Amino acid sequence: MHLADVPDPVAGPGEVLVRARATAVNRADTLQRRGFYPPPPGVSEIIGMEVAGEVVGVGEGVEGWSAGDRVMALLAGGGYAELVAVPAGQLIRVPPGMSWTDAAAIPEVFLTAHDNLFTRGRLAAGETVLIHGGGGGVGTAAIQLAHRAGARVLVTAGSAEKLERCRELGADAGINHREEDFVVRVRELSGGQGADVILDVMGASYLTRNLDALAVEGRLVIIGLQGGTISDIDLNAMMRRRLSLISTTLRGRPLEQKAEIVRRFAADALPGFADGSLRTVVDRVLPLAEAPAAHRAMEAGENVGKLVLAVD
Ligand SMILES: NC(=O)c1ccc[n+]([C@@H]2O[C@H](COP(=O)([O-])OP(=O)(O)OC[C@H]3O[C@@H](n4cnc5c(N)ncnc54)[C@H](OP(=O)(O)O)[C@@H]3O)[C@@H](O)[C@H]2O)c1
């Protein structure tokens, strides 16, 4: 991974050109760097799935955005750059007073958490949710969104320090996945019922245990495969307890679906950054040229929340 001069992107029909001030690191970036997660067809080969900056150009057919607007955006790629062309439906207005580095910490993890907890997982007030990897970028966003929506929030993390940070963000109870059996602990913490929703970032290695930890009618939402892709399932156990298995990626979704995810988030959650019920969790800010160090920090599991890259 290195910096290089490349031709400037242009805003095509329906797109907006953004002068980047900050971007941020996601697990998928580290996979793409290693050749495992190529961008969808037609998308920039440059790594980077989110950006915050100013609108400097507007393509044909775009309404509601103009030069100088402060925006943050979800991207399918191209974020580690000075200029980025963004489909207009993926732009979010930066709340007044928010810094570029805070804004860049929002799109990918908050949109992922919001869509998967509420739209796909149908998490409701009063229900219990288990969030795996509570200290990560997605995890820290998911804890706050679920807590704010009135759910009871259980998390897993790999250290006492990370669990403490999760509690500060609104988690009701934490489970150290290196020391405790999360299935046993979830049952204990939910009066024997299990979790109504599990937001999972492990995949195969947790599949059987996740199904065991669900309540009747529970929904397992798989968004990460850090524990592998292939596993057997006891379908009989799923049927008897009426469990649902849901999985998705954000990056490959059609533009209209992404625009709908952005609309729902902006209407429901964006005001939370102004009223104090939501906050960005920035582990550290590094210059864009130090993206390799930021990737190493994420791969070593050092971060709580987001690793942000400042663009000069
Ligand atoms: N499907 C989608 O649309 C989508 C979108 C965004 C992200 N994702 C996925 O979501 C996951 C999180 O992404 P991120 O950017 O938030 O990365 P991140 O900040 O690196 O978070 C990953 C977390 O996984 C946790 N983890 C590792 N092993 C674990 C285990 N055995 N049990 C429980 N947790 C464990 C780590 O926590 P500890 O160090 O505490 O163990 C770490 O906090 C990644 O797998 C990513 O690919 C999916």
The ligand as an SDF file (V2000), in Angstrom:
LIG
                    3D

 48 52  0  0  0  0  0  0  0  0999 V2000
  -21.4060   -7.0340    6.2200 N   0  0  0  0  0  0  0  0  0  0  0  0
  -21.1710   -5.7400    6.2160 C   0  0  0  0  0  0  0  0  0  0  0  0
  -21.8560   -4.9730    5.5590 O   0  0  0  0  0  0  0  0  0  0  0  0
  -20.0580   -5.1980    7.0460 C   0  0  0  0  0  0  0  0  0  0  0  0
  -19.7990   -3.8250    7.0940 C   0  0  0  0  0  0  0  0  0  0  0  0
  -18.7830   -3.3660    7.9600 C   0  0  0  0  0  0  0  0  0  0  0  0
  -18.0440   -4.2790    8.6950 C   0  0  0  0  0  0  0  0  0  0  0  0
  -18.2990   -5.6040    8.5700 N   0  0  0  0  0  0  0  0  0  0  0  0
  -17.5420   -6.6120    9.3320 C   0  0  0  0  0  0  0  0  0  0  0  0
  -17.7560   -6.3710   10.6930 O   0  0  0  0  0  0  0  0  0  0  0  0
  -16.6060   -6.7750   11.4160 C   0  0  0  0  0  0  0  0  0  0  0  0
  -16.1350   -5.6360   12.2880 C   0  0  0  0  0  0  0  0  0  0  0  0
  -15.5920   -4.6190   11.4620 O   0  0  0  0  0  0  0  0  0  0  0  0
  -14.8490   -3.3620   12.1070 P   0  0  0  0  0  0  0  0  0  0  0  0
  -14.4740   -2.4660   10.9930 O   0  0  0  0  0  0  0  0  0  0  0  0
  -15.6550   -2.8900   13.2390 O   0  0  0  0  0  0  0  0  0  0  0  0
  -13.5010   -4.0710   12.6360 O   0  0  0  0  0  0  0  0  0  0  0  0
  -12.7310   -3.9660   14.0350 P   0  0  0  0  0  0  0  0  0  0  0  0
  -12.7970   -2.5820   14.5670 O   0  0  0  0  0  0  0  0  0  0  0  0
  -11.4020   -4.5900   13.7810 O   0  0  0  0  0  0  0  0  0  0  0  0
  -13.5920   -4.9090   14.9800 O   0  0  0  0  0  0  0  0  0  0  0  0
  -13.4550   -6.3170   14.9170 C   0  0  0  0  0  0  0  0  0  0  0  0
  -13.7500   -6.8480   16.2880 C   0  0  0  0  0  0  0  0  0  0  0  0
  -13.8500   -8.2820   16.2300 O   0  0  0  0  0  0  0  0  0  0  0  0
  -13.6120   -8.7230   17.5220 C   0  0  0  0  0  0  0  0  0  0  0  0
  -13.2860  -10.1340   17.6570 N   0  0  0  0  0  0  0  0  0  0  0  0
  -12.1990  -10.7850   17.1990 C   0  0  0  0  0  0  0  0  0  0  0  0
  -12.2620  -12.0710   17.5790 N   0  0  0  0  0  0  0  0  0  0  0  0
  -13.4050  -12.2190   18.2850 C   0  0  0  0  0  0  0  0  0  0  0  0
  -14.0320  -13.3050   18.9420 C   0  0  0  0  0  0  0  0  0  0  0  0
  -13.5040  -14.5310   18.9270 N   0  0  0  0  0  0  0  0  0  0  0  0
  -15.2230  -13.0890   19.5720 N   0  0  0  0  0  0  0  0  0  0  0  0
  -15.7910  -11.8800   19.5830 C   0  0  0  0  0  0  0  0  0  0  0  0
  -15.2410  -10.7980   18.9720 N   0  0  0  0  0  0  0  0  0  0  0  0
  -14.0670  -10.9730   18.3440 C   0  0  0  0  0  0  0  0  0  0  0  0
  -12.4560   -7.8760   18.0240 C   0  0  0  0  0  0  0  0  0  0  0  0
  -12.6590   -7.7200   19.3870 O   0  0  0  0  0  0  0  0  0  0  0  0
  -11.6260   -8.2000   20.5240 P   0  0  0  0  0  0  0  0  0  0  0  0
  -10.2620   -7.6380   20.1720 O   0  0  0  0  0  0  0  0  0  0  0  0
  -12.1990   -7.5960   21.7330 O   0  0  0  0  0  0  0  0  0  0  0  0
  -11.6280   -9.6850   20.5080 O   0  0  0  0  0  0  0  0  0  0  0  0
  -12.6590   -6.5420   17.2830 C   0  0  0  0  0  0  0  0  0  0  0  0
  -13.1100   -5.5280   18.1710 O   0  0  0  0  0  0  0  0  0  0  0  0
  -15.5680   -7.2460   10.4000 C   0  0  0  0  0  0  0  0  0  0  0  0
  -15.6450   -8.6430   10.3000 O   0  0  0  0  0  0  0  0  0  0  0  0
  -16.0370   -6.5780    9.1220 C   0  0  0  0  0  0  0  0  0  0  0  0
  -15.6230   -7.2590    7.9830 O   0  0  0  0  0  0  0  0  0  0  0  0
  -19.2870   -6.0700    7.7710 C   0  0  0  0  0  0  0  0  0  0  0  0
  1  2  1  0
  2  3  2  0
  2  4  1  0
  4  5  1  0
  4 48  2  0
  5  6  2  0
  6  7  1  0
  7  8  2  0
  8  9  1  0
  8 48  1  0
  9 10  1  0
  9 46  1  0
 10 11  1  0
 11 12  1  0
 11 44  1  0
 12 13  1  0
 13 14  1  0
 14 15  2  0
 14 16  1  0
 14 17  1  0
 17 18  1  0
 18 19  2  0
 18 20  1  0
 18 21  1  0
 21 22  1  0
 22 23  1  0
 23 24  1  0
 23 42  1  0
 24 25  1  0
 25 26  1  0
 25 36  1  0
 26 27  1  0
 26 35  1  0
 27 28  2  0
 28 29  1  0
 29 30  1  0
 29 35  2  0
 30 31  1  0
 30 32  2  0
 32 33  1  0
 33 34  2  0
 34 35  1  0
 36 37  1  0
 36 42  1  0
 37 38  1  0
 38 39  2  0
 38 40  1  0
 38 41  1  0
 42 43  1  0
 44 45  1  0
 44 46  1  0
 46 47  1  0
M  CHG  2   8   1  16  -1
M  END
$$$$
